[in-house]
């Protein structure tokens, strides 16, 4: 085995009877050499193996910090030797016990090599430890060994790939236990490091389970990729998985995702000067598909298009039309229509469509207001009709005498009732003027018209 010169010097001093200084930094190497050279009781009662073992038990394993300090500098070869002599389990059992007594110590374990950290976390997770503490430890481990570690030679990339794959295995799948930002970063790293398909799929599934909790900035972590392009297929796969997880009853989640995609399109248009018309159109298509039948207005799509056209002033008319291809003018709010109708960056054809939609919105607004007045008047008419009907019933209960004067009074009363009822037909006349009704449908009362006395003399 390879021996560090300083450790070899320490062992030599022990052999010549000199005092040696053991510490957490050198205890593991000393133990390995003592086992390798068989410096045990078979040779002397005052042997190096006993001395190192006592120091390990009384000074190192009693403290979590000292234990971690002793292990974090171990090379793979030293760890192999520790495993051969059964000391790996001794270290791990000690750390697991301390972590279960105080879960805050899980943060101190992130400096350990992956070979020790993964089995340690797996063992701790079998006990009643809060999922928040476990997730926090694993996320910090990924930040230290993947996100913050600069890529170097092949060995560094290989180590980072092993870590990100282990992170996928250690993280839970429960919705909301891991931040969306961390999941998107992990997915991006897994793609860049060419991690195994199971690792990449694991992060995709976690993201899709809580996509409605993500923000546009989270989604921007994935794009653009190293070559400046956008992974459209990856985005579609995540969305497909998201929509397959939920039903129509989860409308609020669909709304959140639709708004997030519109904001993502806007952020992409504003932050990426190299964003081409084709890519922008593909992203817009995804955003529109998500907002269809979910959002009342598509103002977010329009804002993104406006920003894109502002940053690409050199586009010709046909390219502008391509950028506006998925803009649904009829889903623009009145405010957006007003802005778009004066937007000189838009293609002329789009402006014409917006003006037409604006006129339709004005027409519909007037129609709704008229309908509201009609409904109000209709209700008043119903109430008055009820009163008239009630009055008529009372009249029918009266004993009508053959006396002409009484008969005349009743006729006058019926005329008054009819004329009163006629007042409720004023709105019908208004409707007739707007072409909603014809004069033939109007009620005409002739009670107040004096009947001309027939003159039969001319026939004589």
Steps between C-alpha positions, in 0.01 A plus 500: 500500500606858442626667819512871557857603595385680814305194614799274423720729713250482788490118490878486491523719812259266678712200410808667654310578818441867447179669595258559212219751463175348379216719367181481299704593194731199517318236703344322203831470314677379813234236556532379142879468528472323834260248348715465191819437700315285754626712787271325753523318835670208327820705496476727801255610765596860428412480135392765252166338422386509862626854548325627184180307578478649849552851366228442240252378757565757771587814304360476149175304507377696800470814286307539175731773377814292571347196332411695187842663501667159509295364210475790258870485402495128428587388150320213331792267575492579869124454506547163331741399777259621769227294340725194495562519875139589583560854620261666253205363695653628824518854368155491344331357809652775708382775262151354462455490876607862536284617207192331645559672834541838333379527139669840468826309471389377156635830363844413626510183293504667158882507496516120502588307186200367310603146584430576866229764469249297295482192728492732800196692373329178394541360850381818669192516274386162635437663837255766611686798361318802354498504123587871505834434672588219261412708193699796629808282551478339155442834327800655675708198402407551135581871517845426644601213274312584176372856468794682660774267388666619179527249221852382434639183357308182433533379859326811634212463255473133583485576871234766444296257291517241779388759753202625296386142443526434874304818573217368283502174694499674839235766441133423577225528239241673719355813342631826641782358711769629263519848348428524128816699447715219638321240289549700180871550579539129571328405175722738304814356662384144439464582131833681478687223687332231288358327806305178464147514361347399835662801666374743238154345503487523879548877496252541213232313695557707815476822298181395322338410832535858623533704180220730615727606788783605266577849372615626163851550640505133604416399146769731363759287682453236232525742211694583309730197502876506463478551124248783537197298389180412682409140576144516369445126526604499864251777578225313317577179689478679835169661405361174369588329826349785700165492320482123528529526879195721556138526392266782404419555868853633546428812294695730732817304427441525126455875535827531693691307234342699216598829661847370577554402135386842380744661743772261384439600138528866600822440696651307210414777256643766731820326615613303195611729218587198289151353517393428141156531348465124461583425863283784626212366294544150649504638854195717423315197368561317829385800704185542292417129527528522879280810526232378259164463682679586827572873488236753398753725329828447316655831600814321618562362151452846352746659746761238410449564128528874555831459684631257238419739216658785695826305531490393135423821313667372184239230432316517170121487481481126434725426799286721720195305390676177595572640845131595534373174360354370826362832622124469542370856460152405617645402840659839562355719773361842407813660648729277295294568187533872554877468534533264204292722272762773541803267494702582191727200554218258418430388144222694332285189467512445875408862569195465273394186686541680832286791382228258391512326840479838672182582310356161588580558867326839492197345334485219756537746785209709376294186448570384855404837642181501296423149611543604862252787456255273321517243778443771759203641307364153440503430873317826566246406235444160662436667834254744345329222306447319828339809647277536196400138520422539868290805428315317226416217735360748746289652226364164405379451854291816484131464440446687180159670488314553172502867582659691215689739726671212684574329174656821378718519812625147449584571138688812607685297765600236246627774273708647781646157575584441134664839466700440816617170361592672178754719681714191556538459124721805456817286480331294229480814290871562559576146388288553192707804409816285519333244275435248774121519466243613240201720554273202437614346827418807702190517721266769377227635721204670336305544818571869513383554144145616484297279279341700224129462490397318195303708262252294308330800340725489197379154421145603510 
